[in-house]
Amino acid sequence: MNKKWILDLKAVPFLLPFFLAYVVFTIFPIFKGLEMSLYDWTLVRKLEFVGLENYQKMFADKHFWRTLWNTTFFVILTTPTMVLLALGLALLANLNSKFKTFFRGSFFIPSILSVSVISFLMIFMLQPYNGFVNSFLHAIGINAEPFWMADKGLAWVTIVIVTLWWTVGFNMILFLAALQDIPESLYEASEIDGASRWDMFWHITLPQLIPIGRVIVLLQILASYKVFAQILLITGGGPGGATRPLIQYIYEAGFKQNNLGYAATMSYGLFFILLILSIIQLKSQRSGEN
């Protein structure tokens, strides 16, 4: 037997536990969910085969399209803002100063908190009459008491801010790692040629960060389309369903309306949207590299 085959067979016992876990918790649920989408399926059992009726219902469901738009709107708000904010914080954390350890820690710490902690912290700070934010507005002479959760625009502002504060640390670390991989000799050579700091950033730093930037954009789009917990805990999808995302509607259809079949159908609708966006992003990345 070929020596390479022998080495591969020796690796099988070490890979088998992960492979079995992957099949049970990833591959099996994918096909089980596809089966569920073809049935009238409750929390207790499946009732009858309905074929593509759930998919027809999804395309005609105005609540599905509204929550999909709410989710897409959240993606539009957060993705470019997240990338620019993470880049700015990474540049600040990469400065050769005595505060760089403080910067790195303070920017990253929120990302280790649970979603329930950051959500209830934000709710506490935004209380209409005695919350920190409204009290601060009074302290600086702004006599306004906005109801942050009752206004559609303010509710979106709240969700976007808390999401950025909570998750920007991870993306900042990715940019920071890429910054530290840039050879110092490039900056030294450009400095000898008389390049300014702006020229160095525009012609050296930014091009070197484009590959990781594409990865961050893709990860942020995928994560934003799956937004759920912070919106559920902070606004509950309100006011009037204005901030309800698609994942929340899927959750309500499956566990509140006792219709797991339709919930699985909408989950596959979201899956195909994310699959198409991922393919477009990867093809764009490859064409950029070429």
Phi, psi and omega in degrees: 000142179303141181298324179296320178296322179297316179295321179295320179293326177295332181281341185303313180300330180282329180275338187300314180302316179294319181298317179296317179296321179295319180294316185290318188260352180235302185292312181299314178299329179298311181287328177293321177295322177296320176297317181299324182293345181261004183233159165275102193236125179258182178295336184269313185196168174275143185259299182208157179284127181242000178064234184264014182298321179296323179290322176296319178297321181298315182293336180263000186273112181293331178291325176298313182291326179291315180291328175295320177294319178302317180293317179296321177298320176297319178298316181298321181289319190269326189296303179296323179295318180296316182296313181294319180293316179298320178295315179298317180293323178295318177297320179292319180288343181269354179296143179276077181225168182287350181262003187295325177295320177297315179300312183297316180293314184292328178286329186269332186306316181303331184289346179269353179282153178282159182295328179293323179294310183292329180290311181289332173296317179293319178300317179297319182289334185256019175304139188300319189252323183239014178287159183298317185295311180292325176295322177294320177299320177295321183296329180263013173092009178264104184272069178224144178233075182294141175269096191297326183270348185263348180254133184301311182295315180292327178297317178294319178301316180299312182296317180296315182297314182293325178293316178298313182297322185284322191249352185294335183299320180296314179293326176299319179296321178297315178295321181296318178297320179293322178298320182285346177274350180288125182299132180295335181297331178296318179290322180295318180294319180291327178293322177297325179281359176089019180286142176279171179297323178295318178298319179298317181294315187287324187256346180242301186296307185298313177300326179289338182267352183300315180302312180290332177296320177296319178297316181296320178299314180297313180298322181290321177297314180298316181293321183290325178291341179260017181298138182204299195296312184294326177290317179300319184281328185271308184247345184067016184091356181272184359283134177062031180078010185291335181244011182289120180274171183296322180298324178293320178295321176298316178299316181293320180295320184282315190252344176256323178265001175058042182230077183291331179297313180290324177298318177296323179297314179293328176298320177289329174299315177294321179301316181290326175298313180293325178296315180296315180297321179295317180296316179299315181296317181293321178293322176296319179296317181293319179295324177294320179293324179290000000 
